[in-house]
Amino acid sequence: MKTLVGLFVVTLMLSLPTFAQRGHEDQKGGQKPQGGQPQQHSQQPQQHGGDRGVGNGYIPARGPAPVRTPPQPARGGGGQGGSGNAHPPEPNHGSAQPQEQRRTFRDQPDHPEAPHVHPQPQPKRDQWVGHDGGRNDPHYHLDHPWEHGRFSGGIGAQHIWRLRGCGRDRFDIGGFFFQVAPYDYDYSNGWLWDNDDITIYPDPDHDGYYLAYNVRLGVYVHVLYLGN
């Protein structure tokens, strides 16, 4: 009997280090990562735009508010004088006629020379720099708004679209096609038409237009929907 008890004690003493080591390994390993699913784009706007203060992955929670100031009369005969054009006036490139003096949007030394978005702490509305022309802005007048219908894809911060080629005259996101407003052509300089991510927002002031926001650069342009 004493022999059996002694054998049991020796066996128990030899087993204790093994159990202790196994428990230590379990604590080190933790839970196994749950894999198999690719990382999705965040559906919540990020907090700030990095060292430039704009762009760098920041996504506005929502588009701009409507401009409440009284509409200003058209200047220089642009776009609303019964010309019958279905598109806004194009920038005057290389013409002998005097060019319209373009406004500046570089409100800080390191900000872009294009309409852009200033991130604001939530729940404040982000500042859409440049969206202040109001409904009567002749640069975005259309005789036939929604000529190709309305965009039926996802709109807003929860829907991030990858540009799939072409250029400012016609670009593709997920089989939907858009055109940058001719007046905004220069504001889309630097866009990577086959690689950048954009989000689409309603334009509350200009019928027939949407706002395309470049996630990398933090700038936006007015765009026309061309169909799919």
C-alpha positions as CSV (number, residue, x, y, z in Angstrom):
1,M,0.0,0.0,0.0
2,K,2.8,2.4,0.9
3,T,4.4,1.6,-2.4
4,L,1.3,2.6,-4.3
5,V,1.0,5.8,-2.4
6,G,4.6,6.7,-3.1
7,L,4.2,5.9,-6.8
8,F,1.2,8.2,-7.0
9,V,3.0,11.1,-5.3
10,V,6.0,10.8,-7.6
11,T,3.8,10.7,-10.7
12,L,1.9,13.9,-9.5
13,M,5.1,15.7,-8.9
14,L,6.4,14.9,-12.4
15,S,3.1,16.1,-14.0
16,L,2.9,19.6,-12.3
17,P,5.7,21.3,-14.5
18,T,3.9,20.1,-17.6
19,F,0.6,21.5,-16.6
20,A,2.2,24.8,-15.6
21,Q,4.1,25.2,-18.8
22,R,0.9,24.4,-20.9
23,G,-1.0,27.1,-18.9
24,H,1.7,29.6,-19.5
25,E,1.6,29.0,-23.3
26,D,-2.2,29.4,-23.3
27,Q,-1.8,32.8,-21.7
28,K,0.9,33.9,-24.2
29,G,-1.1,32.8,-27.2
30,G,-4.3,34.5,-26.4
31,Q,-7.2,34.2,-28.8
32,K,-6.5,33.2,-32.3
33,P,-7.1,36.0,-34.9
34,Q,-10.4,35.6,-36.7
35,G,-9.3,35.7,-40.3
36,G,-10.7,35.0,-43.7
37,Q,-12.4,38.3,-44.3
38,P,-10.6,41.3,-45.9
39,Q,-10.4,44.5,-44.0
40,Q,-13.3,46.7,-45.0
41,H,-13.2,50.5,-45.5
42,S,-14.3,52.2,-42.3
43,Q,-17.9,53.4,-42.5
44,Q,-17.2,56.2,-40.0
45,P,-15.3,59.4,-41.0
46,Q,-11.8,59.5,-39.7
47,Q,-10.8,62.2,-37.2
48,H,-8.3,64.4,-39.0
49,G,-6.6,64.9,-42.3
50,G,-3.0,64.4,-41.2
51,D,-0.2,66.9,-41.4
52,R,-1.8,68.8,-44.3
53,G,-4.9,69.4,-42.3
54,V,-7.1,68.2,-45.2
55,G,-7.4,64.9,-47.0
56,N,-5.1,62.0,-46.1
57,G,-8.0,59.6,-45.6
58,Y,-10.4,61.9,-43.9
59,I,-14.0,61.4,-45.0
60,P,-16.7,64.1,-44.3
61,A,-19.7,62.7,-42.4
62,R,-22.0,64.6,-44.7
63,G,-22.1,67.1,-47.5
64,P,-22.3,70.9,-47.3
65,A,-25.4,72.7,-46.1
66,P,-27.4,74.8,-48.6
67,V,-26.2,78.4,-49.0
68,R,-28.7,80.7,-47.3
69,T,-27.4,84.0,-48.7
70,P,-29.5,85.7,-51.3
71,P,-28.6,84.7,-54.9
72,Q,-26.2,87.1,-56.6
73,P,-26.9,88.2,-60.2
74,A,-24.8,86.6,-62.9
75,R,-21.7,88.5,-63.9
76,G,-20.1,88.7,-67.3
77,G,-23.0,87.1,-69.1
78,G,-22.1,83.7,-68.0
79,G,-24.3,80.7,-68.5
80,Q,-27.8,82.1,-67.8
81,G,-28.5,84.6,-70.6
82,G,-30.6,82.3,-72.7
83,S,-27.7,80.8,-74.5
84,G,-29.3,77.4,-74.6
85,N,-26.1,75.6,-73.6
86,A,-26.7,72.3,-71.7
87,H,-23.4,72.6,-69.9
88,P,-21.8,75.4,-67.9
89,P,-19.2,77.7,-69.5
90,E,-15.8,76.1,-69.9
91,P,-12.6,77.8,-68.7
92,N,-11.1,80.1,-71.2
93,H,-7.8,78.3,-72.1
94,G,-5.6,80.0,-74.6
95,S,-8.3,82.4,-75.9
96,A,-7.6,86.0,-76.9
97,Q,-10.6,87.1,-74.8
98,P,-9.8,88.2,-71.3
99,Q,-10.1,85.4,-68.8
100,E,-12.2,85.5,-65.7
101,Q,-10.1,86.0,-62.6
102,R,-10.3,82.8,-60.6
103,R,-10.7,83.0,-56.9
104,T,-8.2,81.4,-54.5
105,F,-9.0,78.6,-52.1
106,R,-5.6,78.4,-50.4
107,D,-6.8,79.8,-47.0
108,Q,-3.7,78.4,-45.2
109,P,-0.2,78.0,-46.6
110,D,-0.3,74.2,-46.7
111,H,-3.9,73.9,-48.0
112,P,-4.7,73.1,-51.7
113,E,-5.5,75.7,-54.4
114,A,-8.9,74.0,-54.9
115,P,-12.2,73.7,-53.1
116,H,-11.6,71.5,-50.1
117,V,-12.9,70.3,-46.7
118,H,-11.8,71.4,-43.3
119,P,-12.3,68.6,-40.8
120,Q,-14.3,69.6,-37.7
121,P,-14.8,67.7,-34.5
122,Q,-18.0,65.9,-34.5
123,P,-20.9,66.6,-34.2
124,K,-20.0,69.9,-35.9
125,R,-20.5,70.1,-39.7
126,D,-17.2,70.0,-41.6
127,Q,-16.4,73.2,-43.4
128,W,-16.7,72.9,-47.2
129,V,-14.4,75.7,-48.4
130,G,-15.6,77.1,-51.7
131,H,-19.2,76.0,-51.5
132,D,-20.7,79.4,-51.1
133,G,-21.9,80.6,-54.5
134,G,-25.5,79.8,-53.9
135,R,-28.2,78.6,-56.3
136,N,-27.6,81.4,-58.9
137,D,-23.9,80.6,-59.5
138,P,-23.7,80.8,-63.4
139,H,-20.7,78.4,-63.5
140,Y,-23.0,75.5,-62.6
141,H,-26.1,76.4,-64.5
142,L,-27.8,73.6,-66.5
143,D,-30.6,74.1,-68.9
144,H,-31.6,70.4,-68.5
145,P,-30.7,69.2,-65.0
146,W,-30.7,65.4,-64.5
147,E,-30.5,64.8,-68.2
148,H,-29.2,61.3,-67.7
149,G,-31.2,60.5,-64.6
150,R,-30.1,60.4,-61.0
151,F,-27.2,58.5,-59.5
152,S,-28.6,55.3,-58.0
153,G,-25.4,54.1,-56.3
154,G,-24.4,54.8,-52.7
155,I,-24.1,58.4,-51.6
156,G,-22.3,59.7,-48.5
157,A,-19.5,58.7,-46.2
158,Q,-20.5,55.1,-46.0
159,H,-19.9,54.5,-49.7
160,I,-16.3,54.8,-50.9
161,W,-15.8,54.4,-54.6
162,R,-12.5,53.5,-56.4
163,L,-11.9,55.4,-59.6
164,R,-11.5,53.0,-62.5
165,G,-9.9,54.9,-65.3
166,C,-10.6,57.5,-68.0
167,G,-10.4,61.2,-66.9
168,R,-12.2,64.3,-66.0
169,D,-14.4,64.3,-69.1
170,R,-15.7,60.8,-68.2
171,F,-14.7,58.7,-65.3
172,D,-16.0,55.4,-64.0
173,I,-16.9,54.3,-60.5
174,G,-18.4,50.8,-60.2
175,G,-20.0,51.0,-63.7
176,F,-21.5,54.5,-63.1
177,F,-20.1,57.3,-65.2
178,F,-19.5,61.0,-64.3
179,Q,-18.0,64.1,-65.8
180,V,-16.3,66.9,-63.9
181,A,-17.9,70.2,-64.4
182,P,-15.9,72.1,-67.0
183,Y,-15.4,75.1,-64.6
184,D,-13.8,72.7,-62.1
185,Y,-11.4,71.0,-64.5
186,D,-8.3,72.6,-63.0
187,Y,-9.5,71.7,-59.5
188,S,-9.1,68.0,-60.4
189,N,-5.5,68.3,-61.3
190,G,-3.5,65.7,-59.4
191,W,-6.3,63.1,-59.2
192,L,-5.3,59.5,-59.9
193,W,-8.1,58.4,-62.2
194,D,-7.3,54.7,-61.9
195,N,-6.5,54.5,-58.2
196,D,-8.0,57.3,-56.0
197,D,-10.9,56.7,-53.7
198,I,-13.8,59.2,-53.7
199,T,-17.1,59.7,-52.0
200,I,-20.2,61.3,-53.6
201,Y,-22.5,63.8,-51.9
202,P,-25.6,65.7,-53.0
203,D,-25.1,69.3,-54.2
204,P,-27.9,71.1,-52.3
205,D,-27.6,74.3,-54.4
206,H,-27.0,73.3,-58.0
207,D,-29.6,71.1,-59.7
208,G,-28.1,68.3,-61.8
209,Y,-24.8,68.2,-59.9
210,Y,-23.2,66.1,-57.3
211,L,-20.0,66.7,-55.3
212,A,-17.1,64.2,-55.7
213,Y,-14.7,64.3,-52.8
214,N,-11.2,62.9,-53.2
215,V,-10.3,61.1,-50.0
216,R,-6.6,61.3,-50.5
217,L,-6.4,65.0,-51.4
218,G,-9.3,66.4,-49.4
219,V,-10.5,68.4,-52.4
220,Y,-13.9,68.2,-54.2
221,V,-15.4,69.1,-57.6
222,H,-18.8,69.4,-59.0
223,V,-19.7,66.4,-61.2
224,L,-22.5,65.5,-63.7
225,Y,-23.9,62.0,-63.7
226,L,-23.7,60.5,-67.2
227,G,-25.5,57.2,-66.6
228,N,-24.4,53.6,-66.4
